[in-house]
Protein backbone atom coordinates (compact mmCIF):
# COMPACT_ATOMS: atom_id res chain seq x y z
CA UNK A 1 0.00 0.00 0.00
CA UNK A 2 1.45 3.32 -1.05
CA UNK A 3 1.22 6.38 1.17
CA UNK A 4 -1.10 9.01 -0.27
CA UNK A 5 -0.85 12.68 0.51
CA UNK A 6 -4.64 13.11 0.53
CA UNK A 7 -5.69 9.99 2.42
CA UNK A 8 -5.01 8.45 5.82
CA UNK A 9 -5.49 4.71 6.14
CA UNK A 10 -7.26 3.47 9.26
CA UNK A 11 -7.28 -0.26 9.98
CA UNK A 12 -10.52 -1.27 11.70
CA UNK A 13 -11.50 -4.56 13.33
CA UNK A 14 -14.80 -5.28 15.00
CA UNK A 15 -16.13 -8.17 17.02
CA UNK A 16 -19.84 -8.95 16.82
CA UNK A 17 -22.39 -11.29 18.32
CA UNK A 18 -23.43 -12.61 14.91
CA UNK A 19 -23.35 -12.25 11.14
CA UNK A 20 -25.53 -9.21 10.41
CA UNK A 21 -26.33 -5.82 11.98
CA UNK A 22 -30.10 -6.17 11.66
CA UNK A 23 -30.15 -8.77 14.42
CA UNK A 24 -26.75 -8.83 16.12
CA UNK A 25 -24.55 -6.38 18.04
CA UNK A 26 -21.12 -4.86 17.65
CA UNK A 27 -19.29 -5.96 20.78
CA UNK A 28 -16.04 -4.06 20.20
CA UNK A 29 -14.23 -1.79 17.76
CA UNK A 30 -10.47 -1.63 17.52
CA UNK A 31 -8.68 0.68 15.11
CA UNK A 32 -5.24 2.02 14.38
CA UNK A 33 -3.55 4.27 11.90
CA UNK A 34 -1.72 2.24 9.25
CA UNK A 35 1.40 4.38 8.84
CA UNK A 36 3.57 6.13 11.45
CA UNK A 37 2.89 7.46 13.95
CA UNK A 38 0.65 4.65 15.08
CA UNK A 39 -2.39 5.72 17.05
CA UNK A 40 -4.78 3.13 18.52
CA UNK A 41 -8.42 3.06 19.58
CA UNK A 42 -10.50 0.42 21.38
CA UNK A 43 -13.98 0.36 22.88
CA UNK A 44 -16.40 -2.34 24.04
CA UNK A 45 -20.16 -1.83 23.63
CA UNK A 46 -23.23 -2.85 25.54
CA UNK A 47 -25.11 -5.26 23.26
CA UNK A 48 -28.23 -3.86 21.58
CA UNK A 49 -29.86 -7.30 21.83
CA UNK A 50 -29.04 -10.59 23.49
CA UNK A 51 -29.13 -12.44 20.15
CA UNK A 52 -25.79 -14.17 19.70
CA UNK A 53 -24.16 -16.97 17.79
CA UNK A 54 -21.97 -19.22 19.93
CA UNK A 55 -19.22 -19.31 17.28
CA UNK A 56 -19.07 -15.48 17.16
CA UNK A 57 -18.66 -15.28 20.94
CA UNK A 58 -16.05 -18.06 20.85
CA UNK A 59 -13.97 -16.08 18.33
CA UNK A 60 -14.13 -12.82 20.28
CA UNK A 61 -13.95 -14.35 23.76
CA UNK A 62 -16.29 -11.55 24.87
CA UNK A 63 -19.15 -12.16 27.30
CA UNK A 64 -22.55 -10.66 26.56
CA UNK A 65 -23.29 -10.61 30.30
CA UNK A 66 -20.06 -8.76 31.11
CA UNK A 67 -20.63 -6.25 28.31
CA UNK A 68 -24.11 -5.46 29.66
CA UNK A 69 -22.35 -4.37 32.85
CA UNK A 70 -19.11 -2.84 31.55
CA UNK A 71 -19.68 -1.88 27.90
CA UNK A 72 -20.49 1.66 26.82
CA UNK A 73 -23.75 2.59 25.15
CA UNK A 74 -23.36 2.21 21.36
CA UNK A 75 -24.05 5.91 20.75
CA UNK A 76 -21.29 6.83 23.22
CA UNK A 77 -18.83 4.34 21.70
CA UNK A 78 -19.46 5.56 18.17
CA UNK A 79 -19.03 9.17 19.33
CA UNK A 80 -15.70 8.19 20.94
CA UNK A 81 -14.65 6.52 17.67
CA UNK A 82 -15.64 9.61 15.67
CA UNK A 83 -13.77 11.88 18.11
CA UNK A 84 -10.67 9.66 17.81
CA UNK A 85 -10.83 9.79 14.01
CA UNK A 86 -11.17 13.57 14.07
CA UNK A 87 -8.14 13.76 16.38
CA UNK A 88 -5.80 11.47 14.42
CA UNK A 89 -6.71 12.34 10.83
CA UNK A 90 -5.00 15.60 9.87
CA UNK A 91 -7.00 18.42 8.31
CA UNK A 92 -7.30 17.96 4.59
CA UNK A 93 -6.85 14.18 4.70
CA UNK A 94 -9.61 11.70 4.01
CA UNK A 95 -9.79 8.68 6.34
CA UNK A 96 -9.86 5.42 4.38
CA UNK A 97 -11.30 2.37 6.16
CA UNK A 98 -9.21 -0.77 5.62
CA UNK A 99 -9.86 -4.17 7.18
CA UNK A 100 -9.63 -7.88 6.61
CA UNK A 101 -13.13 -8.66 5.41
CA UNK A 102 -13.85 -4.94 5.18
CA UNK A 103 -17.44 -5.40 3.87
CA UNK A 104 -18.40 -7.28 7.05
CA UNK A 105 -16.83 -4.76 9.42
CA UNK A 106 -18.06 -1.78 7.40
CA UNK A 107 -21.70 -2.96 7.29
CA UNK A 108 -21.82 -2.97 11.11
CA UNK A 109 -19.95 0.34 11.55
CA UNK A 110 -22.13 1.95 8.89
CA UNK A 111 -25.31 0.61 10.50
CA UNK A 112 -24.32 1.90 13.92
C-alpha positions as a Markdown table, in Angstrom:
| # | Residue | x | y | z |
|---|---|---|---|---|
| 1 | Unk | 0.0 | 0.0 | 0.0 |
| 2 | Unk | 1.4 | 3.3 | -1.0 |
| 3 | Unk | 1.2 | 6.4 | 1.2 |
| 4 | Unk | -1.1 | 9.0 | -0.3 |
| 5 | Unk | -0.9 | 12.7 | 0.5 |
| 6 | Unk | -4.6 | 13.1 | 0.5 |
| 7 | Unk | -5.7 | 10.0 | 2.4 |
| 8 | Unk | -5.0 | 8.4 | 5.8 |
| 9 | Unk | -5.5 | 4.7 | 6.1 |
| 10 | Unk | -7.3 | 3.5 | 9.3 |
| 11 | Unk | -7.3 | -0.3 | 10.0 |
| 12 | Unk | -10.5 | -1.3 | 11.7 |
| 13 | Unk | -11.5 | -4.6 | 13.3 |
| 14 | Unk | -14.8 | -5.3 | 15.0 |
| 15 | Unk | -16.1 | -8.2 | 17.0 |
| 16 | Unk | -19.8 | -9.0 | 16.8 |
| 17 | Unk | -22.4 | -11.3 | 18.3 |
| 18 | Unk | -23.4 | -12.6 | 14.9 |
| 19 | Unk | -23.4 | -12.3 | 11.1 |
| 20 | Unk | -25.5 | -9.2 | 10.4 |
| 21 | Unk | -26.3 | -5.8 | 12.0 |
| 22 | Unk | -30.1 | -6.2 | 11.7 |
| 23 | Unk | -30.2 | -8.8 | 14.4 |
| 24 | Unk | -26.7 | -8.8 | 16.1 |
| 25 | Unk | -24.5 | -6.4 | 18.0 |
| 26 | Unk | -21.1 | -4.9 | 17.6 |
| 27 | Unk | -19.3 | -6.0 | 20.8 |
| 28 | Unk | -16.0 | -4.1 | 20.2 |
| 29 | Unk | -14.2 | -1.8 | 17.8 |
| 30 | Unk | -10.5 | -1.6 | 17.5 |
| 31 | Unk | -8.7 | 0.7 | 15.1 |
| 32 | Unk | -5.2 | 2.0 | 14.4 |
| 33 | Unk | -3.5 | 4.3 | 11.9 |
| 34 | Unk | -1.7 | 2.2 | 9.3 |
| 35 | Unk | 1.4 | 4.4 | 8.8 |
| 36 | Unk | 3.6 | 6.1 | 11.4 |
| 37 | Unk | 2.9 | 7.5 | 13.9 |
| 38 | Unk | 0.7 | 4.6 | 15.1 |
| 39 | Unk | -2.4 | 5.7 | 17.0 |
| 40 | Unk | -4.8 | 3.1 | 18.5 |
| 41 | Unk | -8.4 | 3.1 | 19.6 |
| 42 | Unk | -10.5 | 0.4 | 21.4 |
| 43 | Unk | -14.0 | 0.4 | 22.9 |
| 44 | Unk | -16.4 | -2.3 | 24.0 |
| 45 | Unk | -20.2 | -1.8 | 23.6 |
| 46 | Unk | -23.2 | -2.9 | 25.5 |
| 47 | Unk | -25.1 | -5.3 | 23.3 |
| 48 | Unk | -28.2 | -3.9 | 21.6 |
| 49 | Unk | -29.9 | -7.3 | 21.8 |
| 50 | Unk | -29.0 | -10.6 | 23.5 |
| 51 | Unk | -29.1 | -12.4 | 20.1 |
| 52 | Unk | -25.8 | -14.2 | 19.7 |
| 53 | Unk | -24.2 | -17.0 | 17.8 |
| 54 | Unk | -22.0 | -19.2 | 19.9 |
| 55 | Unk | -19.2 | -19.3 | 17.3 |
| 56 | Unk | -19.1 | -15.5 | 17.2 |
| 57 | Unk | -18.7 | -15.3 | 20.9 |
| 58 | Unk | -16.1 | -18.1 | 20.8 |
| 59 | Unk | -14.0 | -16.1 | 18.3 |
| 60 | Unk | -14.1 | -12.8 | 20.3 |
| 61 | Unk | -13.9 | -14.3 | 23.8 |
| 62 | Unk | -16.3 | -11.6 | 24.9 |
| 63 | Unk | -19.1 | -12.2 | 27.3 |
| 64 | Unk | -22.5 | -10.7 | 26.6 |
| 65 | Unk | -23.3 | -10.6 | 30.3 |
| 66 | Unk | -20.1 | -8.8 | 31.1 |
| 67 | Unk | -20.6 | -6.2 | 28.3 |
| 68 | Unk | -24.1 | -5.5 | 29.7 |
| 69 | Unk | -22.3 | -4.4 | 32.9 |
| 70 | Unk | -19.1 | -2.8 | 31.5 |
| 71 | Unk | -19.7 | -1.9 | 27.9 |
| 72 | Unk | -20.5 | 1.7 | 26.8 |
| 73 | Unk | -23.7 | 2.6 | 25.1 |
| 74 | Unk | -23.4 | 2.2 | 21.4 |
| 75 | Unk | -24.0 | 5.9 | 20.8 |
| 76 | Unk | -21.3 | 6.8 | 23.2 |
| 77 | Unk | -18.8 | 4.3 | 21.7 |
| 78 | Unk | -19.5 | 5.6 | 18.2 |
| 79 | Unk | -19.0 | 9.2 | 19.3 |
| 80 | Unk | -15.7 | 8.2 | 20.9 |
| 81 | Unk | -14.7 | 6.5 | 17.7 |
| 82 | Unk | -15.6 | 9.6 | 15.7 |
| 83 | Unk | -13.8 | 11.9 | 18.1 |
| 84 | Unk | -10.7 | 9.7 | 17.8 |
| 85 | Unk | -10.8 | 9.8 | 14.0 |
| 86 | Unk | -11.2 | 13.6 | 14.1 |
| 87 | Unk | -8.1 | 13.8 | 16.4 |
| 88 | Unk | -5.8 | 11.5 | 14.4 |
| 89 | Unk | -6.7 | 12.3 | 10.8 |
| 90 | Unk | -5.0 | 15.6 | 9.9 |
| 91 | Unk | -7.0 | 18.4 | 8.3 |
| 92 | Unk | -7.3 | 18.0 | 4.6 |
| 93 | Unk | -6.9 | 14.2 | 4.7 |
| 94 | Unk | -9.6 | 11.7 | 4.0 |
| 95 | Unk | -9.8 | 8.7 | 6.3 |
| 96 | Unk | -9.9 | 5.4 | 4.4 |
| 97 | Unk | -11.3 | 2.4 | 6.2 |
| 98 | Unk | -9.2 | -0.8 | 5.6 |
| 99 | Unk | -9.9 | -4.2 | 7.2 |
| 100 | Unk | -9.6 | -7.9 | 6.6 |
| 101 | Unk | -13.1 | -8.7 | 5.4 |
| 102 | Unk | -13.9 | -4.9 | 5.2 |
| 103 | Unk | -17.4 | -5.4 | 3.9 |
| 104 | Unk | -18.4 | -7.3 | 7.1 |
| 105 | Unk | -16.8 | -4.8 | 9.4 |
| 106 | Unk | -18.1 | -1.8 | 7.4 |
| 107 | Unk | -21.7 | -3.0 | 7.3 |
| 108 | Unk | -21.8 | -3.0 | 11.1 |
| 109 | Unk | -20.0 | 0.3 | 11.5 |
| 110 | Unk | -22.1 | 2.0 | 8.9 |
| 111 | Unk | -25.3 | 0.6 | 10.5 |
| 112 | Unk | -24.3 | 1.9 | 13.9 |
